[in-house]
Amino acid sequence: MVKAIYPGSFDPPTKGHVDIVTRACALFEKITMGVYDAPPKDILFSTRERVELLQEAVSHLPNVEVRPFSGLVVHLAHQVGAKVVVRGLRPGYDFDYEFEMALMNRKLDPDIEIVVLMSALEYQFISSSRIKEVAQLGGNVEDFVPKNVLPALKAKLQAPVSQTGGKVSSKWISAV
Ligand code: ADP
């Protein structure tokens, strides 16, 4: 059987992420979820918080481990002996981004395969950024995040700005 990694920011983990890793569990011997230490975007939760939230959210899946990582995804794959990188695909903008990343990773290591999975229909419109935005504006996000993430999200958004990893950008949801 083959080992895989599932890298991402997971800021915060969502039911979409859990859906993807659950599907991957049925395909691979072991999945390492890599929590990217320094993603190039606004981050609300620290790396340690994201790792802990994700660990709890996937604790029912016996062949999944969670660890932080920095640097290249292919290096994480080498470290854990994985031959496959799992990513998720939502309609629209994900495709171009995932395609470009997949080709770059293949160039960096031609022996690694990228497997892209689709989440269930009800999770396809969920993204961590939209959840942060809606939660910050007082919307109910309990259908979109694992049970343990909801209180963490509420606490983080009520905390003083100095205790949050970054500012949540609010685009158009507040205007509709
Ligand atoms: P990024 O790695 O771009 O920061 P995330 O951490 O949010 O993105 O997500 C990690 C991976 O999971 C990406 O491949 C992303 O497309 C995928 N993903 C996130 N949310 C969903 C969802 N609701 N359905 C399917 N795939 C998803």
Boltz pocket constraint, residues with backbone or C-beta under 6 A from the ligand:
constraints:
  - pocket:
      binder: B
      contacts: [[A, 7], [A, 8], [A, 9], [A, 10], [A, 11], [A, 14], [A, 15], [A, 16], [A, 17], [A, 20], [A, 39], [A, 86], [A, 87], [A, 88], [A, 89], [A, 90], [A, 94], [A, 98], [A, 117], [A, 118], [A, 119], [A, 123], [A, 124], [A, 125], [A, 126], [A, 127], [A, 128]]
      max_distance: 6.0
